[in-house]
Amino acid sequence: MQVSKEEILHIAKLANLNLKEEEVAKYMENLEEILNFANVVNKAPIQGLEETIAINEAYNVFRKDEIIQTIEREELLQNAPEQQEGMFKIPKVIN
């Protein structure tokens, strides 16, 4: 599908893009390729095909959120180089 320079400039204006003159030809070529591919997809035979949502039957498996204590806080804090008020104390990384 052919795209004119005026159409590219109009689209660029709508998208608030400042295109250089040498960029317009590249954008025209890219948009024509996209539109040609869209035409190929639109012409694909779909008669007799069922709708699909995904390529496999996978689904989300949800579990109930439960709070469980696996390691005691004191045991974890033994690995901390420094601690303060029951938490790891780390060096400041931003000003």
LINHU-V837728 format. One record per residue. BURIAL is 1 if it has 24 or more other ideal C-beta (glycine too) atoms within 12 Angstrom, else 0. Layout:
burial = (BURIAL | BURIAL)
//
This chain:
burial = (0 | 0 | 1 | 0 | 0 | 0 | 0 | 1 | 0 | 0 | 0 | 0 | 0 | 0 | 0 | 0 | 0 | 0 | 0 | 0 | 0 | 0 | 0 | 1 | 0 | 0 | 1 | 1 | 0 | 0 | 1 | 0 | 0 | 0 | 0 | 0 | 0 | 0 | 0 | 0 | 0 | 0 | 0 | 0 | 0 | 0 | 0 | 0 | 0 | 0 | 0 | 0 | 0 | 0 | 0 | 0 | 0 | 0 | 0 | 0 | 0 | 0 | 0 | 0 | 0 | 0 | 0 | 0 | 0 | 0 | 0 | 0 | 0 | 0 | 0 | 0 | 0 | 0 | 0 | 0 | 0 | 0 | 0 | 0 | 0 | 0 | 0 | 0 | 0 | 0 | 0 | 0 | 0 | 0 | 0)
//
